[in-house]
Amino acid sequence: MGAMLSKRIIPCLDVCEGRTTKGIKFKNNVDIGDPVEMALMYYEAGADEIVFYDITASHEKRDIMIDVVRKVAETIFIPFSVGGGIRTLEDMRDVLLAGAEKVSVNSSAVKNPEIISEGAAAFGNQCIVLGMDVKHVGKSEKIPSGYEIVINGGRKYMGMDALAWALEGQALGAGEICLNSIDADGTKDGYELTLTELISSSVDIPVIASGGAGHPVHLRDVLKQGKADAALIASMVHYGTYTIPGIKSYLDNEGVNIRSSW
Amino acid sequence: MIAIIDYDAGNLTSVSRALFHINVENVITKDIKLIDSAQRIIFPGVGAAGSAMQSLIRLGLDDVIRRAIGSGKPVLGICLGTQIILQNSQENQAKCLGIIDGSVRAFSDIFASKKIKGLKIPHMGWNRIALKTDHPVFAGLKENDEFYFVHGYYPLPDNMSQVIATTDYGINFPSIIGMNNLVATQFHPEKSGNPGLTILKNFSKWEPC
């Protein structure tokens, strides 16, 4: 059997008030460039998709992100998604009309799961990405998978089982899951393979693995062993440690099916 | 001038932006006169077959599309726009335009009947196409070029000579179909980087015989 769908390599840009930043979630953010220029660079380097995460704290300054989305949509011709601060259908509409292919909801969906079904009904399932921040807490009666949903950068535990939430999100109409391990995030020690494999093999929709990428071997592991459909990368390419063509060529040699021509 | 038919089915600006990027004049419109007078038509769409057909009929655009295809001017269908050209769809059991004989099938059904397991639905991401025939709109593509797909249903013409390319996702499904002055892709050329822009560029110059 063929099924030659390529595994996707997706750079993630955190954007604060119109500039790409990098810091340990919500702290020590450093300006690392213009998101439109970086998107163009990654597009030309063979990124399969791009994720923008708006970390602008002030709601009044959200229009800046819409402007960034519009410019990105005029510059690159691959899919990209926007997350962060998406709370209402109106927020979703603004981002999609500005040219994003998908929107992702995370804590707003935890607080109000209907945003998933409403968004899917209004814009189509394929537009709605469920972002999940997850921590390993050990198996318990309340958290049978041993993985719990957290929000606020991992500071607030929600008492929700990650696997149950993934299945509920799928049932509500999410077209994709972006699964971020808070434990692995920022470590550069590799993705959370057990978690990724658990979620990806339990849902029918695609799963993007996030958190922990530091070396191409980590992508190989999460795309093979972790059964992820796509891998999110950030600092390993933002600082030039690795390039997307370099990562893809490594993955190709390791037998991972990737898009090799662009 | 290319008219991109606006029937309230998803975001059409990405097709328009991609055309402007390659310097091709275009307009997103539901104005019947404007569509009738355009040299070329793009019929895109994201969403569900049932509601898309309802919108087309409500806006009087179903006849406009039939007329455009009948007139001999170049027409390009994209994604849902491609599916709607067939007779009916398993999605919402929708009756479609019936320009090409055949139906739109669900991956979930064929995977179940062929006992194919482990493939995610929708088919979302980058995949290759195998061209069955030379076609001016798909000239200049490399064998390993990939295209961006996102769909849970696929077109299946009755007449396999109307299949221009297939793609492998558990089954080999038709990913480009067409006849005469009509070509239609299941993938999104406007989201498929340079190979996709090549297709749009070819379409903007295509003179069907």
Chai-1 contact restraints between the chains, C-beta under 6 A:
chainA,res_idxA,chainB,res_idxB,connection_type,confidence,min_distance_angstrom,max_distance_angstrom,comment,restraint_id
A,G2,B,D168,contact,1.0,0.0,6.0,A-B,restraint_1
A,A3,B,L119,contact,1.0,0.0,6.0,A-B,restraint_2
A,A3,B,Y169,contact,1.0,0.0,6.0,A-B,restraint_3
A,A3,B,G170,contact,1.0,0.0,6.0,A-B,restraint_4
A,M4,B,D168,contact,1.0,0.0,6.0,A-B,restraint_5
A,L5,B,G125,contact,1.0,0.0,6.0,A-B,restraint_6
A,L5,B,N127,contact,1.0,0.0,6.0,A-B,restraint_7
A,S6,B,W126,contact,1.0,0.0,6.0,A-B,restraint_8
A,R8,B,G125,contact,1.0,0.0,6.0,A-B,restraint_9
A,D48,B,W126,contact,1.0,0.0,6.0,A-B,restraint_10
A,A73,B,R17,contact,1.0,0.0,6.0,A-B,restraint_11
A,E74,B,R17,contact,1.0,0.0,6.0,A-B,restraint_12
A,F77,B,A18,contact,1.0,0.0,6.0,A-B,restraint_13
A,F77,B,G193,contact,1.0,0.0,6.0,A-B,restraint_14
A,I78,B,K191,contact,1.0,0.0,6.0,A-B,restraint_15
A,I78,B,G193,contact,1.0,0.0,6.0,A-B,restraint_16
A,P79,B,K191,contact,1.0,0.0,6.0,A-B,restraint_17
A,L96,B,N11,contact,1.0,0.0,6.0,A-B,restraint_18
A,G99,B,T13,contact,1.0,0.0,6.0,A-B,restraint_19
A,G124,B,V46,contact,1.0,0.0,6.0,A-B,restraint_20
A,G124,B,G47,contact,1.0,0.0,6.0,A-B,restraint_21
A,Q126,B,P122,contact,1.0,0.0,6.0,A-B,restraint_22
A,Q126,B,V150,contact,1.0,0.0,6.0,A-B,restraint_23
A,D204,B,I121,contact,1.0,0.0,6.0,A-B,restraint_24
A,P206,B,K120,contact,1.0,0.0,6.0,A-B,restraint_25
A,P206,B,M124,contact,1.0,0.0,6.0,A-B,restraint_26
A,R259,B,W126,contact,1.0,0.0,6.0,A-B,restraint_27
A,R259,B,E146,contact,1.0,0.0,6.0,A-B,restraint_28
A,S260,B,N144,contact,1.0,0.0,6.0,A-B,restraint_29
A,S261,B,K142,contact,1.0,0.0,6.0,A-B,restraint_30
A,S261,B,N144,contact,1.0,0.0,6.0,A-B,restraint_31
A,S261,B,D145,contact,1.0,0.0,6.0,A-B,restraint_32
A,W262,B,G193,contact,1.0,0.0,6.0,A-B,restraint_33
